[in-house]
Amino acid sequence: MHQLNDPQLLKNYSYINGSWHSSASDIAVNNPATGKLVAMVSNAGTTETELAVKAAKDAFRAWVD
């Protein structure tokens, strides 16, 4: 896996509405050119998706009001 100079830059969580959310499982992200593993990231499920959709709706309302 490629290493960053500052490993704190890579987050394997979902950033939703200003905070990081972990999931029950992770998925692999591979470089399509080489097939090598780039990172393991949070596999957002229904709960995380619903939180993200609600946050997007709330943010949109703020823009149109």
Buried (B, 14 or more C-beta within 10 A) or exposed (E): EEEEEEEEEBEBBBEBEEEEBEBEEBEEEEEEEEEEEBBBBBBBEEEBEEBBEEBEEEEEEEEEE
